[in-house]
Amino acid sequence: MKTLNALDWTALVLLIIGGINWGLIGFFGFDLVAAIFGTVAPFVYAIVGLAALYVAFLSPSLARKVQYRPHRAAQQPI
């Protein structure tokens, strides 16, 4: 079984950050990325967008990399 590589993890983390930022914008009208990065915020948004495209196009292969593995105790007969 393959594991997630550094690019996969980076893209997933960026998507989580982007999702949290959109939640803050939607619920509170607060843009955390703009508050932290100021004038370079559009660059950060572009990077998050590229991460979203990466995950969207590679999600079938990412799903194959992450497979459910039950706990060993669950596999042993009683």
Helices and strands as residue ranges (DSSP letters): H 6-28, H 32-37, G 38-40, H 41-65, H 72-75
